Amino acid sequence: MAPELSVIIPTYRRADRLKGVIGALVEQTLDPDRFEVIIIDNFSQDSTKETLDELAADVPFTMRVLQTTSNHGPAPARNLGWRTSETPIVAFLDDDCLAEPGWLAAGLSTITADPTVGVVQGRVRPPTDFDPDNMQPWYHCQIINEPTPFFEACNIFYRRDALEAANGFDESIGWWGEDTELGWRVVDAGWGRGFAAHAVVEHAVVARGWRWHFDNGLLEHNTIRIAGDHPEFRRDAFWRPWAFRREDAGFAIAVIGLLAAVKFRPALLLALPYALWRRPRKKYGAHPFAVVGQMIAVDAGRSVSQVKGSLRHKVMVI
């Protein structure tokens, strides 16, 4: 029996997590004859390929392992995966996510219930022992409980016709925002969107460090590009039409105030909102002022990238 659905998983240097990811797919309630799994080793150059080959030999569903010859972000890897498949429905999962047993059945049921729906998001939850109040700064974990304007590819289902019409992920974006851009291109083409509350995956909590957040902040010009191309994204995702986040606006206004204060001291008051939002807090641990300094650096990187995107794509954002 030909499978109805393909699960596409790009992976990069996470051989230690793959057993859990594949093990969760083995536990799916959907008949294993109804889906296939395609994992793309995105030029890991470690034990990832060997680990995947071992796992593929002992699963009840068809599992294929592909490799890229270079790493240019997840978009080319995801495109390689879904274009290798032939199923009418394609699900994307990240390699730091564990699917609950009913994930595939719920996602497949939701997207096939209405032929006008081209994309369906699933729910993403943290581990059961996750306590945000006791987390150190700079951790990363996706939490999705309702439809979002970002179309995060850690848990999402697409109709093949919609993917083909959109020509898949835009590989020119590289990192950061390629999944958001595809979702809006599908919606803007006239396809409906949905949300499968029972298609649940657990996202790992990873300590990334402030430099990871800084580096990703330097890619936020992609967010500005998407806002220019898809006005509805800007309406749904931005804090204000002219600011992506409240902190982004506060940082920009604070910089203006500091510069103006050289000749007009009261302009320093413009920095007050940002100073309040980024003031030291107990949850920052033993070095709160160091964390605040890191936050300022991250905000500066985001601001520079957003200005770059505004100028390049002619979108007014501060």
C-alpha positions in Angstrom: 0.0 0.0 0.0 1.4 3.4 -1.0 1.9 5.7 2.0 -0.4 8.7 2.4 1.9 10.9 4.3 5.7 11.6 4.4 7.4 12.8 7.6 10.4 15.1 6.7 13.1 15.6 9.4 16.3 17.6 8.7 19.0 16.9 11.2 22.4 18.3 12.0 24.8 16.9 14.6 22.2 15.5 16.9 22.9 11.8 16.7 22.2 11.5 20.5 18.6 12.6 20.0 17.7 10.6 17.0 16.9 7.3 18.8 14.2 9.2 20.8 12.9 11.0 17.7 12.5 7.7 15.7 11.3 5.8 18.7 8.4 8.3 19.1 7.5 7.7 15.4 7.5 3.9 16.0 4.8 4.5 18.7 2.4 6.3 16.4 -1.2 5.1 16.3 -1.3 5.6 12.6 -0.8 2.3 10.7 2.9 2.3 9.7 1.9 1.3 6.1 0.2 4.7 5.8 3.3 6.9 6.3 7.0 7.0 5.5 9.9 8.9 7.2 12.6 10.7 5.3 15.5 12.1 7.3 18.0 14.4 5.8 21.5 14.5 7.3 22.3 18.1 6.7 26.1 17.6 6.3 26.7 16.7 9.9 30.1 15.0 9.3 29.8 13.0 12.5 28.1 9.7 13.5 24.6 10.9 12.3 24.5 8.9 9.1 25.6 5.6 10.8 23.1 6.2 13.6 20.3 6.7 11.1 21.2 3.6 9.1 21.1 1.5 12.3 17.7 2.9 13.3 16.3 2.5 9.8 16.9 -1.3 9.9 14.5 -1.8 12.8 11.4 0.3 12.2 7.9 -0.9 11.0 7.6 1.9 8.5 9.6 2.8 5.4 12.5 5.1 6.4 14.9 6.7 4.0 18.1 8.5 4.9 19.4 11.3 2.6 22.5 13.4 2.8 23.4 16.9 1.7 26.8 17.8 0.5 26.8 21.1 2.3 24.8 22.9 4.9 23.0 26.1 3.8 20.2 25.9 6.4 17.1 23.8 6.8 15.3 25.0 3.7 17.4 23.0 1.1 17.3 19.9 3.4 13.5 20.1 3.8 13.1 20.7 0.0 15.3 17.7 -0.8 13.1 15.6 1.6 9.6 16.5 0.4 10.6 16.5 -3.3 11.9 12.9 -2.9 8.5 11.8 -1.7 5.3 11.3 -3.6 2.7 11.4 -0.9 -0.3 13.8 -1.0 0.4 15.1 2.5 3.8 16.1 3.9 4.6 16.6 7.6 7.7 18.5 8.8 9.2 17.7 12.2 12.4 18.9 13.8 15.1 16.7 15.3 14.7 18.1 18.8 11.0 17.2 18.9 9.3 14.0 20.2 5.9 13.2 18.6 3.1 12.0 20.8 1.5 8.7 19.7 -1.5 10.4 18.1 0.5 13.1 16.3 0.3 11.8 12.7 -3.3 10.5 12.9 -4.5 13.9 14.2 -2.6 16.0 11.7 -3.6 13.8 8.8 -7.2 13.8 9.8 -7.3 17.6 10.1 -5.7 18.5 6.8 -7.6 15.9 4.8 -11.0 16.9 6.3 -11.1 20.0 4.0 -9.6 20.0 0.5 -9.2 23.8 0.6 -6.8 23.7 3.5 -3.1 23.7 2.4 -1.3 24.0 5.8 -2.1 22.8 9.3 0.0 23.6 12.4 0.2 21.2 15.3 0.6 21.9 19.0 4.1 22.1 20.5 4.6 21.7 24.2 7.6 21.7 26.5 8.7 18.7 28.6 6.4 17.9 31.5 9.1 19.0 34.0 9.6 22.4 32.3 9.3 25.4 34.8 10.0 28.7 33.1 10.3 30.5 36.5 13.3 28.4 37.3 15.0 28.5 33.9 18.2 30.4 33.4 18.2 33.0 30.6 19.0 32.1 27.1 17.3 28.7 26.9 15.3 27.8 23.7 12.0 26.0 23.6 9.1 26.3 21.2 5.7 26.4 22.8 2.7 26.6 20.4 -0.9 26.2 21.7 -2.8 27.9 18.9 -2.2 29.1 15.3 0.7 31.4 15.0 1.9 33.8 12.2 5.2 32.1 12.1 4.2 28.6 10.7 7.0 27.0 12.7 8.3 23.9 10.8 9.0 22.0 14.0 5.4 20.6 13.7 3.5 21.4 10.6 1.5 19.6 7.8 1.3 20.7 4.1 -0.8 19.4 1.3 1.5 18.5 -1.6 -0.4 20.6 -4.1 0.2 23.6 -2.0 3.9 22.9 -1.6 4.3 22.3 -5.3 2.4 25.5 -6.2 4.7 27.5 -3.8 7.8 25.7 -5.0 8.7 24.7 -1.4 10.9 26.7 1.0 12.7 29.7 -0.3 16.4 28.6 -0.2 17.6 32.2 -0.6 16.6 32.9 2.9 18.9 30.4 4.4 18.4 30.5 8.2 15.6 32.1 10.2 12.3 32.7 8.7 12.2 30.3 5.8 9.3 28.4 7.4 7.3 31.6 8.1 7.7 32.8 4.5 6.5 29.5 3.0 3.4 29.4 5.2 2.4 32.9 4.2 3.1 32.2 0.5 0.7 29.2 0.7 -2.0 31.3 2.5 -1.6 34.2 0.1 -2.1 31.9 -2.8 -5.6 31.2 -1.5 -5.2 28.0 0.5 -6.9 27.7 3.9 -5.0 27.1 7.1 -5.8 25.0 10.1 -4.7 23.9 13.5 -4.6 20.4 14.9 -4.7 20.7 18.7 -4.2 16.9 19.1 -1.2 16.7 16.8 1.2 17.2 19.6 5.0 17.1 19.8 7.3 17.8 22.8 10.1 20.3 22.1 13.3 19.9 23.9 14.6 22.7 26.2 18.1 23.6 25.0 20.6 26.0 26.7 21.7 28.1 23.8 23.6 31.0 25.3 23.3 34.6 24.5 25.6 34.4 21.5 23.2 32.1 19.7 20.4 34.6 20.2 22.7 37.4 19.1 23.6 35.5 15.9 20.0 34.8 15.1 19.1 38.5 15.9 21.5 39.4 13.0 19.2 37.5 10.7 16.1 39.5 11.5 16.3 41.3 8.3 14.5 38.2 7.0 11.6 39.0 9.2 11.4 42.5 7.7 11.5 41.0 4.2 8.6 38.7 5.1 6.7 41.7 6.5 7.1 43.6 3.3 6.0 40.7 1.1 3.1 39.6 3.3 1.2 42.4 5.0 -1.0 40.0 7.0 2.1 38.6 8.7 3.1 42.1 9.7 -0.4 42.7 11.1 -0.5 39.5 13.1 3.1 39.2 14.3 4.3 42.7 15.0 3.8 44.5 18.3 3.1 47.7 16.3 3.1 48.1 12.5 6.4 49.9 12.9 8.0 47.6 15.5 8.4 43.9 15.6 8.7 43.7 19.5 8.1 46.2 22.3 11.8 45.9 23.2 12.9 46.6 19.7 11.0 49.9 19.7 12.3 50.7 23.2 15.9 50.0 22.2 15.7 52.2 19.1 14.1 55.1 21.0 16.7 54.8 23.8 19.5 55.1 21.2 17.8 58.2 19.8 17.5 59.6 23.3 21.2 58.9 24.2 22.4 60.6 21.0 20.1 63.6 21.4 21.1 64.0 25.0 24.5 65.2 23.9 22.8 68.6 23.2 19.6 68.2 25.1 19.9 66.4 28.4 16.1 65.8 29.0 16.2 63.5 25.9 17.7 60.9 28.3 14.1 60.3 29.4 13.5 58.5 26.1 15.7 55.7 27.4 13.5 55.2 30.5 11.0 52.6 29.0 13.8 50.4 27.7 15.7 50.7 31.0 12.6 49.5 32.9 11.9 46.6 30.5 15.5 45.4 30.7 16.2 46.1 34.4 18.0 43.4 36.4 15.7 40.7 37.9 16.2 37.9 40.5 15.5 35.2 37.9 18.7 36.2 36.1 20.7 34.4 38.7 24.0 35.4 40.4 25.0 37.8 37.6 21.9 39.9 36.7 23.9 42.9 35.4 25.9 40.6 33.1 22.6 39.2 31.7 21.3 42.7 31.2 24.4 43.5 29.2 23.9 40.4 27.1 20.3 41.5 26.5 21.4 44.9 25.3 23.9 43.2 22.9 21.2 40.9 21.5 18.8 43.9 21.1 21.5 45.9 19.3 22.1 43.0 16.9 18.4 42.7 16.2 18.1 46.5 15.7 21.0 46.7 13.3 19.6 43.8 11.3 16.1 45.2 11.2 17.4 48.6 10.0 19.3 46.7 7.3 16.1 44.9 6.3 14.0 48.1 6.4 16.4 49.9 4.0 16.8 46.9 1.7 13.1 46.0 1.5 11.7 49.5 1.9 9.7 48.6 5.0 9.4 51.2 7.8 10.4 49.4 11.0 12.4 50.5 14.0 
